[in-house]
């Protein structure tokens, strides 16, 4: 079954998380407000989901530009620690 699960598409919520990451936000708190209003999530949960998506091959197949950009950001932050 593990092989088939990699062939499944992202859920609508997972797709919405990636779509939100493609957008730019102006002003402090705008992104957090969008997370709450559009996805119904608290920001902490949103970032947990996003981090898991960055390691998901389905997310890479769905939106390689966004996933690779966010992976680079994550790796740079880890390297700075």
C-alpha positions in Angstrom: 0.0 0.0 0.0 2.9 2.4 0.6 3.6 2.5 -3.1 0.0 3.5 -3.9 -0.1 6.2 -1.2 2.8 8.0 -3.0 0.6 8.1 -6.1 -2.3 9.8 -4.3 -2.9 13.5 -4.8 -2.6 16.0 -2.0 -5.7 16.7 0.0 -7.5 20.0 -0.6 -6.1 21.3 2.7 -2.6 20.4 1.7 -3.0 22.0 -1.7 -4.4 25.2 0.1 -1.3 25.3 2.4 1.0 25.3 -0.7 -1.2 27.8 -2.5 -0.9 30.2 0.5 2.8 29.8 0.5 2.9 31.0 -3.2 1.3 34.3 -2.2 3.0 37.4 -0.9 1.6 39.3 2.1 1.9 42.9 3.0 2.0 44.2 6.5 2.6 42.5 9.8 0.2 39.7 10.7 -1.3 39.5 7.2 -0.2 35.9 6.6 -1.3 34.7 10.1 -4.7 36.4 9.5 -5.0 34.6 6.1 -4.1 31.3 7.7 -6.8 31.6 10.3 -9.5 33.0 7.9 -8.9 30.9 4.8 -7.7 27.6 6.3 -9.3 27.7 9.8 -6.0 26.8 11.3 -3.9 28.4 14.1 -0.5 29.4 12.7 1.4 26.8 14.8 -0.6 23.9 13.2 -0.2 25.5 9.8 3.6 25.5 10.0 3.5 21.9 11.3 1.6 20.9 8.2 3.8 22.9 5.9 7.0 21.4 7.4 5.6 17.9 6.9 4.6 18.7 3.3 8.1 19.8 2.5 9.2 16.2 3.0 6.3 14.7 1.1 7.1 13.6 -2.5 3.5 14.3 -3.5 3.9 18.0 -2.6 7.1 18.1 -4.6 5.3 16.6 -7.6 2.3 19.1 -7.1 4.4 22.3 -6.8 8.1 21.8 -7.2 9.0 25.4 -7.4 7.4 26.3 -4.1 8.5 23.2 -2.3 12.1 23.5 -3.4 12.2 27.2 -2.5 10.8 26.4 1.0 13.3 23.5 1.4 16.2 25.9 0.7 14.8 28.4 3.2 14.5 25.6 5.8 18.0 24.3 5.2 19.5 27.8 5.4 17.7 28.4 8.8 19.0 25.1 10.1 22.5 25.9 9.0 22.4 29.2 10.8 21.6 27.5 14.2 
